[in-house]
Amino acid sequence: MTYADFFAEVKGKFMDADVSNITEHLAYQFNIEGEAGGIFYVEVKEGKLYVEPYEYFDRDAMFTASAEVLMKIASGKLDPIVAVTLQKLKVEGNIEKALKLKEFIDKKKK
């Protein structure tokens, strides 16, 4: 799988999340290691979700994992907290804001 293929698929998974009730600004950078390696960011701003294939320097938290692990998290098949516990996902930055990733992944648009 190429980075472009991975990004298109993972963006679709993230865009299914319902962030309408999130009032604070959240900005996450995701670093993909190994196959399909690259960087993208997810931002929640004014109740809207943005997913773009760029580095985000003013991020609240940075997540690093393989494409497979990030796809499982975005699909809701792997809890991000479990992934950290299993050392499959590394997290840097504001842990409180990083934990909010689970909240909006768990809430899919109806």
Solvent accessible surface area in square Angstrom, and as a share of the most:
residue,aa,sasa,rsa
1,M,113,0.50
2,T,82,0.47
3,Y,59,0.22
4,A,70,0.54
5,D,81,0.42
6,F,1,0.00
7,F,22,0.09
8,A,69,0.53
9,E,78,0.35
10,V,0,0.00
11,K,65,0.28
12,G,40,0.39
13,K,65,0.28
14,F,5,0.02
15,M,69,0.31
16,D,73,0.38
17,A,1,0.01
18,D,47,0.24
19,V,7,0.04
20,S,83,0.54
21,N,93,0.48
22,I,19,0.10
23,T,130,0.76
24,E,64,0.29
25,H,70,0.31
26,L,0,0.00
27,A,0,0.00
28,Y,1,0.00
29,Q,3,0.01
30,F,1,0.00
31,N,27,0.14
32,I,9,0.05
33,E,84,0.38
34,G,66,0.64
35,E,122,0.55
36,A,11,0.09
37,G,37,0.36
38,G,26,0.25
39,I,60,0.30
40,F,0,0.00
41,Y,30,0.12
42,V,0,0.00
43,E,18,0.08
44,V,0,0.00
45,K,92,0.39
46,E,151,0.68
47,G,24,0.23
48,K,126,0.53
49,L,19,0.10
50,Y,86,0.33
51,V,1,0.01
52,E,52,0.23
53,P,51,0.32
54,Y,132,0.50
55,E,78,0.35
56,Y,39,0.15
57,F,167,0.70
58,D,115,0.60
59,R,79,0.29
60,D,30,0.16
61,A,1,0.01
62,M,29,0.13
63,F,3,0.01
64,T,18,0.11
65,A,4,0.03
66,S,44,0.28
67,A,13,0.10
68,E,113,0.51
69,V,17,0.10
70,L,3,0.02
71,M,29,0.13
72,K,87,0.37
73,I,1,0.01
74,A,1,0.00
75,S,32,0.21
76,G,49,0.47
77,K,164,0.70
78,L,29,0.15
79,D,47,0.25
80,P,13,0.08
81,I,83,0.42
82,V,69,0.40
83,A,0,0.00
84,V,64,0.37
85,T,104,0.60
86,L,100,0.50
87,Q,158,0.70
88,K,103,0.44
89,L,4,0.02
90,K,120,0.51
91,V,37,0.22
92,E,99,0.45
93,G,55,0.53
94,N,68,0.35
95,I,98,0.50
96,E,127,0.57
97,K,47,0.20
98,A,8,0.06
99,L,90,0.45
100,K,46,0.19
101,L,2,0.01
102,K,61,0.26
103,E,86,0.39
104,F,1,0.00
105,I,5,0.03
106,D,89,0.46
107,K,90,0.38
108,K,72,0.30
109,K,122,0.52
110,K,238,1.01
